[in-house]
Amino acid sequence: MDIPNYGQPAPPFQPGYPMNPAMPSCLPYQPAMNPAVAPGYYPSVNTNALAPQVAPYPQFAGIPGYEGLAGDSNHGKFLPPPPAFGPEPGNVPTPTNRDWSIPSISNETAKHALQDYANAQCCYGSSPAEEMEITQLIPFNTYRYRLETFTESRTCEWVTKPLSGDALDSPEKGPAPPPWEIHVKTPTLFHDETEKQPVPHTTSKKSCQECNGKGKIICQKCNGNSQVKCDDCNGSGKRLSEECMSCSGTGTMGCKTCNQSNVQTCPGCNGKGQVMTFIELTVAWKNNLYEFIPDHRSDFPTDLFKKVTGEKMYSDEQILVPPIMNFPDVSINQASQTAVQQHYSQYMSTCRILKQRQTIELLPLTKVEYSWKGKNCRYFVYGRENKVETKDYPSTCCCVIL
């Protein structure tokens, strides 16, 4: 099919592509808190020296470009990423295939599709698929438009981990690079991925506040009492009206978590008494999808198209794609303009758009009407895979699995 004027440059989508300099706030560091010790089976012992601190770490020394992360209430904001493209989208490419019509399926193809479908169902007999007489094939071929916008976003937050044996990459080794200048691996286009890494030259060593630098905290299992409720008798001391053998009728057992020492290794520092803090960069690559299928004027469930592929008719991949203007189906043009506008507005201000791809597929859809033993039935054959959807297959049974 020859499409007049298709392939001509589209008018500018948004002149100048104005930038909205807004980025999500990077969260301030919030240390992990041990939950308050709930009233135990026994009164708590006096172990204040080992009790976890609930106060947050003091403000960290300001690191140029990351000062906003240090405060408890001032959330730092990063500038939007620098654009990696020109101010306007590219041109609409000329389609290489102008014959975009797909012939209807044949009677033989329709029959084989139903036979394969019936053979895959445990409760369907094969007779209708083998003996049926096809009376009519009605094509309802439709399209699927997709816009994929592959984005990269970067956020930072303070992280505290147990001290390792490696040398600390401290601020004394040099200035911390800005978040968008930190080198990361090359992502796989149009696939979701996430990567975390420390920001260079932001690591420092501090005393663990969960244990006051002692490496031990009150045992969280027994609340520092050395004893816990017996699981076998639920603390009653009896099982089936007899004395519980596990706890000798006391209803309690020695705490295995702390070996009855009242304390356990601090999880915040792994018993070392010191932790390291650093700014962690999180890079998230996401493929954001907009999908549209026009009304195909049949009662076929549109959601089933998600399970099949179509015939690729058109593909355009650029950093920024222009909206399609001259496709024969007007609803596809409208969907393309809506998608490009929506994705630009939604992602340009908060992410770096690395690539966009828009495609049009023709989705084969044929309604098959047939008769079998005086019954008039129908089914749909859809997708390149020739899948079948039917609600009135005339030969079914109820299977009982023993």
C-alpha positions in Angstrom: 0.0 0.0 0.0 1.5 3.4 -1.0 0.9 6.0 1.6 0.9 9.6 0.3 3.4 12.0 1.9 4.4 9.3 4.4 8.1 9.7 5.4 8.0 13.5 5.2 9.7 15.3 8.2 7.2 15.9 11.0 6.6 19.4 12.3 8.6 20.1 15.5 6.9 18.5 18.4 7.7 21.2 21.0 9.8 24.1 19.7 12.9 24.4 21.8 12.1 21.4 24.0 12.1 23.6 27.1 13.8 22.0 30.2 12.1 21.8 33.6 15.0 21.9 36.0 13.5 19.7 38.6 14.9 16.5 40.0 13.8 14.2 42.7 15.2 14.9 46.1 18.0 12.7 47.3 17.1 11.4 50.7 19.2 12.3 53.8 20.9 9.6 55.7 18.7 7.8 58.2 20.5 5.3 60.4 18.9 1.9 61.1 17.2 1.9 64.4 16.7 -1.1 66.6 13.1 -1.4 67.6 12.2 -0.5 71.2 12.5 -3.6 73.4 9.0 -4.8 74.0 8.0 -5.9 77.5 9.3 -9.5 77.8 8.2 -12.5 79.7 10.5 -11.4 82.5 11.4 -7.9 83.8 14.3 -6.4 81.9 17.7 -6.4 83.5 19.7 -3.2 84.0 22.0 -3.1 80.9 21.8 0.6 79.9 25.4 0.6 78.9 24.6 -1.9 76.1 21.2 -0.4 75.1 21.0 0.8 71.5 21.1 4.5 70.9 18.0 6.0 69.2 19.6 9.4 68.3 20.7 9.7 64.7 24.3 10.1 63.7 25.5 13.8 63.9 25.6 15.7 60.6 28.4 14.6 58.4 30.9 17.0 57.1 29.7 18.8 54.0 31.0 17.2 50.7 30.9 19.7 47.9 28.0 19.0 45.6 26.4 16.7 48.2 25.8 19.1 51.1 22.0 18.6 51.0 22.4 15.0 52.1 23.8 15.8 55.5 20.9 17.5 57.2 17.9 15.9 59.0 15.4 18.1 57.2 17.1 19.8 54.2 16.7 17.4 51.3 19.3 18.1 48.6 18.3 18.5 45.0 20.5 17.7 42.1 20.3 19.6 38.8 18.7 17.8 35.9 21.1 15.7 33.8 22.8 17.5 30.9 21.0 16.8 27.6 22.8 14.3 25.4 20.9 15.4 22.3 19.8 18.4 20.2 16.8 20.6 20.9 14.5 18.9 18.4 13.6 15.3 17.5 14.8 13.7 14.4 12.9 13.2 11.2 10.3 10.4 10.5 12.2 7.7 8.5 10.9 6.6 5.2 9.3 3.1 5.6 11.2 0.4 3.7 8.0 -1.7 3.2 5.0 0.0 1.7 3.0 -3.1 1.2 1.5 -3.3 4.7 -1.5 -5.6 3.9 -1.5 -9.1 5.2 -3.8 -11.6 3.5 -6.4 -13.5 5.5 -5.5 -16.9 6.7 -6.6 -19.9 4.7 -9.1 -22.6 5.6 -6.3 -25.0 6.2 -4.4 -22.7 8.5 -7.6 -22.0 10.5 -8.4 -25.7 10.8 -4.8 -26.6 11.9 -4.9 -23.8 14.5 -8.1 -25.3 16.1 -6.7 -28.8 16.0 -3.5 -27.7 17.8 -5.7 -25.8 20.4 -7.9 -28.8 21.0 -5.0 -31.2 21.4 -3.5 -29.0 24.0 -6.7 -29.1 26.2 -7.2 -32.1 28.4 -11.0 -31.8 28.2 -11.5 -31.0 24.5 -12.3 -33.7 22.0 -10.6 -33.6 18.6 -13.7 -34.5 16.5 -15.0 -30.9 15.9 -11.5 -29.7 14.8 -11.1 -32.6 12.4 -14.7 -32.9 11.1 -15.9 -29.3 11.1 -16.9 -27.4 7.9 -15.7 -23.8 7.8 -18.5 -21.5 6.6 -16.8 -18.1 6.8 -13.5 -16.4 7.5 -13.9 -12.8 8.7 -10.7 -10.8 9.1 -10.5 -8.1 11.8 -6.8 -7.3 11.4 -5.7 -4.4 13.6 -2.5 -2.6 14.7 -0.4 -2.3 17.8 1.5 1.0 18.4 4.3 1.1 21.0 6.5 3.9 22.2 9.4 2.8 24.4 11.4 5.5 26.3 14.6 4.2 27.8 15.6 6.4 30.7 18.4 6.7 33.3 17.9 8.3 36.7 20.4 8.8 39.5 19.7 9.3 43.2 22.0 9.4 46.2 21.7 8.7 49.9 23.9 8.2 53.0 24.6 4.5 53.8 26.1 2.9 56.9 27.7 -0.5 56.8 29.9 -2.5 59.1 33.6 -1.6 58.8 35.5 -3.7 56.3 39.2 -4.5 56.1 39.6 -2.5 52.9 41.3 1.0 52.9 38.7 3.8 53.2 38.2 6.0 50.1 38.0 9.1 52.3 37.5 12.8 51.2 41.2 13.3 51.8 41.9 11.4 48.6 40.2 14.1 46.4 36.9 15.8 45.7 33.8 13.7 45.2 32.7 13.8 41.5 29.2 15.2 40.7 26.6 12.4 40.5 26.2 12.7 36.7 29.9 12.6 36.1 30.4 9.2 37.8 31.2 6.5 35.2 28.8 3.6 35.2 28.6 0.5 32.9 26.9 0.7 29.6 23.3 -0.5 30.0 21.5 -2.9 27.7 19.0 -0.7 25.7 15.3 -1.1 26.6 15.9 -3.4 29.5 15.3 -2.5 33.2 18.4 -2.6 35.4 19.6 -1.1 38.6 23.2 -0.5 39.9 24.5 0.8 43.2 28.0 2.0 43.9 29.7 4.2 46.5 30.4 7.8 45.4 34.2 8.1 45.3 36.0 9.9 48.1 32.9 10.0 50.5 33.7 7.2 52.9 34.5 7.8 56.6 34.8 5.7 59.8 32.6 6.3 62.8 31.8 4.7 66.1 28.7 2.5 65.9 25.8 4.2 67.6 23.7 1.1 67.9 26.1 -0.3 70.5 28.0 2.8 71.6 31.1 1.4 70.0 31.0 -1.7 72.3 30.2 -4.3 69.6 27.5 -5.8 71.8 23.8 -5.0 72.4 21.1 -6.5 74.7 19.9 -9.8 73.3 16.9 -9.1 71.3 15.5 -12.6 71.8 15.4 -12.7 75.6 15.6 -9.0 76.4 18.7 -9.6 78.4 17.1 -12.1 80.7 18.9 -15.3 79.5 15.6 -17.1 79.5 12.9 -17.4 76.9 9.4 -19.0 76.9 9.4 -22.7 76.1 8.1 -23.3 72.6 6.9 -26.8 73.2 4.4 -25.9 76.0 4.0 -22.2 75.2 5.3 -21.3 78.6 2.6 -23.3 80.5 5.0 -26.0 81.8 2.6 -28.7 80.8 1.9 -30.8 77.7 -1.3 -32.9 77.5 -1.8 -32.4 81.3 1.7 -33.7 82.0 4.9 -31.9 82.9 6.7 -30.6 79.8 9.8 -32.6 79.3 11.6 -29.8 77.3 11.6 -27.3 80.1 11.0 -29.6 83.1 7.8 -27.9 83.9 9.3 -24.4 84.3 7.8 -23.0 81.2 11.2 -21.4 80.3 14.4 -22.4 78.5 17.8 -21.0 78.2 18.2 -18.5 75.4 20.2 -20.0 72.5 20.6 -16.7 70.7 23.0 -15.3 73.4 23.9 -18.6 75.1 22.4 -17.1 78.3 25.0 -14.3 78.3 22.3 -11.6 78.0 24.0 -9.9 75.1 24.5 -10.5 71.4 26.8 -9.3 68.7 25.7 -5.9 67.4 24.3 -6.4 63.8 25.1 -2.8 62.9 28.8 -3.2 63.1 29.2 -7.0 63.3 30.8 -6.7 66.7 33.6 -4.3 65.6 32.2 -1.3 67.3 32.9 0.9 64.3 31.0 1.5 61.0 31.8 3.2 57.7 29.5 5.7 56.1 29.5 6.8 52.5 27.2 8.3 49.9 25.7 5.6 47.7 24.8 6.3 44.1 21.8 4.4 42.7 21.5 4.3 38.9 18.2 3.0 37.5 17.6 2.2 33.9 14.0 1.8 33.0 12.1 1.0 29.8 8.9 3.0 29.9 6.2 1.6 27.6 3.2 3.2 26.0 1.0 0.8 24.1 -2.2 1.3 22.0 -4.4 -1.0 20.0 -7.3 0.6 18.0 -10.8 -0.7 18.2 -10.9 -3.8 16.0 -14.8 -3.9 16.0 -15.1 -7.4 17.2 -15.8 -9.1 20.6 -12.3 -10.5 20.7 -10.6 -9.8 24.2 -8.0 -7.2 23.4 -5.8 -8.2 26.3 -5.0 -11.5 24.6 -2.9 -9.6 22.1 -0.3 -9.2 24.9 0.6 -12.9 24.5 1.4 -12.8 20.7 3.5 -11.0 18.2 2.5 -9.2 15.1 4.0 -8.4 11.7 6.5 -5.6 12.1 5.4 -2.8 9.8 7.3 0.2 11.0 10.2 1.0 13.4 11.9 4.3 14.4 14.7 4.4 16.9 16.3 7.7 17.9 17.2 9.7 21.0 14.0 11.6 20.6 11.4 10.3 18.0 8.9 12.6 16.4 5.2 11.8 16.5 3.9 9.9 13.5 1.6 12.1 11.4 0.6 10.3 8.2 -0.3 6.7 9.0 -3.5 5.6 7.3 -5.2 4.8 10.6 -5.9 8.2 12.2 -6.1 6.7 15.7 -2.4 5.5 15.4 -1.4 9.1 14.6 -3.3 10.4 17.6 -1.8 7.7 19.8 1.7 8.6 18.7 1.3 12.3 19.3 -0.2 11.5 22.8 2.6 9.1 23.7 5.4 11.4 22.6 3.9 14.3 24.5 3.2 12.2 27.6 6.7 10.6 27.8 8.4 13.9 27.1 6.5 15.7 29.9 6.8 12.8 32.3 10.5 11.9 32.0 12.5 14.8 30.6 12.5 16.8 33.9 13.6 13.9 36.1 15.6 11.5 34.0 18.1 11.4 31.1 16.4 10.0 28.0 18.9 7.7 26.4 16.8 6.3 23.5 13.3 6.1 22.2 11.8 3.5 19.9 8.3 3.5 18.3 6.9 0.6 16.4 3.8 -0.4 14.5 2.7 -4.0 14.2 -0.1 -5.4 12.2 -1.9 -7.9 14.5 -3.6 -10.7 12.5 -7.1 -11.5 13.8 -9.6 -13.7 12.0 -13.0 -14.9 13.2 -13.7 -18.4 11.9 -17.4 -19.5 11.7 -18.0 -23.3 11.3 -20.6 -26.0 11.6 -20.3 -29.4 13.2 -23.1 -31.9 13.6 -25.7 -29.2 13.0 -24.2 -26.8 15.5 -22.9 -23.4 14.4 -19.8 -22.3 16.3 -17.0 -19.8 16.0 -13.5 -19.1 17.2 -10.8 -16.5 16.7 -7.3 -17.1 15.3 -4.9 -14.3 16.3 -1.2 -13.3 16.2 1.6 -14.6 14.1 1.5 -17.7 16.3 -2.1 -18.5 15.1 -3.4 -18.9 18.7 -7.0 -19.7 19.2 -9.7 -18.2 21.5 -13.0 -19.8 21.7 -15.9 -20.0 24.2 -18.2 -22.4 22.5 -16.1 -25.5 21.6 -18.8 -28.1 21.0 -17.0 -31.2 22.5 -15.8 -30.8 26.1 -16.0 -32.9 29.2 -15.4 -32.5 32.9 -12.2 -34.1 34.1 -11.8 -35.2 37.8 -8.2 -35.5 38.9 -7.9 -38.1 41.7 
